[in-house]
Amino acid sequence: MAWVLKMDEVIESGLVHDFDASLSGIGQELGAGAYSMSDVLALPIFKQEDSSLPLDGETKHPPFQYVMCAATSPAVKLHDETLTYLNQGQSYEIRMLDNRKMGDMPEISGKLVKSIIRVVFHDRRLQYTEHQQLEGWKWNRPGDRLLDLDIPMSVGIIDTRTNPSQLNAVEFLWDPAKRTSAFIQVHCISTEFTPRKHGGEKGVPFRIQVDTFKQNENGEYTDHLHSASCQIKVFKPKGADRKQKTDREKMEKRTAHEKEKYQPSYDTTILTECSPWPDTPTAYVNNSPSPAPAFTSSQPSTCSVPDSNSSSPNHQGDGASQASSEQIQPSATTQETQQWLLKNRFSSYTRLFSNFSGADLLKLTKEDLVQICGAADGIRLYNSLKSRSVRPRLTIYVCQEQPRSTPLRGQPPAAGGGGENGSGAPYVYHAIYLEEMVASEVARKLALVFNIPLHRINQVYRQGPTGIHVLVSDQMVQNFQDESCFLFSTVKAENHDGIHIILK
């Protein structure tokens, strides 16, 4: 009996040992380092069910797809945007494909859509100065365009248009239900926008962008549907082929491990979705009633110098109010900022600053504005934002003599001496700022300050020694001392038609 019990214990211990060994193998296979949910989901049973399950993070299906028939470069790293080399002036096909699913966008079924193809700068720094860059290119290449459509080779495009003021864009209508291909030609090369230093500079990249619109209720093609773009570089004829061959040879020399870090070269370039290109400045005009901007002036101003009325002690607030009315305020909205730019002759930058409020614009430094707008316009915009006035060449102080005061012969009273007229009221002087050192400027400013019709002023005299009247000439004005003080009176002209002004 004892022998039987002993045998049972041996058998039981052997079974336990075998079971533990089998479990240890399972533990190794399902360890934390080897376990992967993606491997589990890859099993056939899960694959069959996967297609029927909805994906919560499914990306939005684009309505169109644009494919350019040009090979991508093999020398582009993984996760970087593709780069395509083009030859200057060569025609390249862009296939306009309808990518809608059944029932998507029924409003455009059987209707035409409008697409605008542009060649634009890839570099953000050059985007800021696009207007100046394109104007410089236009100056060096009169009569040429940056982008053209090869109409004879194109298929399915209707009503092609090019704007003489937009040398880098073409537009056309097309039917998504029909085969459509637009053949484009890029005439600018990448090195034309590179600062020339020692030769062999690296050319700047461009972008080919396609924006597609449908008709609105008024029949205008302004409702945005889809936008996509790709990165390109443009070389002189045959240069793109040589560059592609060079990149391919470089990749062949790399090890297999290094090649894994780069994308393969594809025969075609698929344009990837992007934001629509900013509209023209006219799109920012808003016809709906809105509160008047803080910088709007009640009357047009042709000069940024301070108003001569403002410097009198009785008018100290006027100058500040006018200056503030011309200056953009930090609280200005984007629409008000657009109006301020137009008012101050910066219309070419309205699209560039389309999303800038007054505060955004005022935060830009002088260096920022020079880099964005170029030296000339950048400095002018900086001075306008800071309300920097032109310093007058000469300042004089003038007070109109009261009728009851006793005329002083020979010399005017000093501002600090006397100080009162015959009626006991203090003399009040007005500042006259002269930007031009000529007699006509003196007459014009006197008429403006003291509300005298300019056509009634015949002559301006200065009272000299022994009370003589000396005609004020340009040379006399040029010899006025800065911040001189004058009393002036008026006398009727000999012909009783107008007056003479006498400075004392």
Secondary structure, DSSP 8 states (H G I E B T S, - for coil): -HHHHHHHHHHHHHHHHHHHHHHHHHHHHTSTTT--HHHHHTSHHHHHHHTTS--TT-----SEEEEESS-B-S--BTTS--EEEEETT-EEEEEEEE---TTS-GGGTTS-EEEEEEEEESSHHHHHTHHHHHHHHHHHSTT--SEEE-TTT-BSEEEEE--TT-TTEEEEEE-TTS-EEEEEEE---GGGGS--SSS------EEEEEEEEEE-TTS-EEEEEEEEEEEEEEESTTHHHHHHHHHHHHHHHS-HHHHTTB----SSEE-EE-------GGGG---S-----TT--SS--S--S--GGGGSGGGHHHHHHHHHHHS--TT--HHHHHHHHHHTT-GGGTTTTTT--HHHHHH--HHHHHHHH-HHHHHHHHHHHTT-----SEEEEEEE--TTS---SSS---TTTT-B-TTS-B---EEEEESS-SHHHHHHHHHHHTT--GGGEEEEEEE-GGG-EEE--HHHHHT--TTEEEEEEEEE-TTSSSEEEEE-
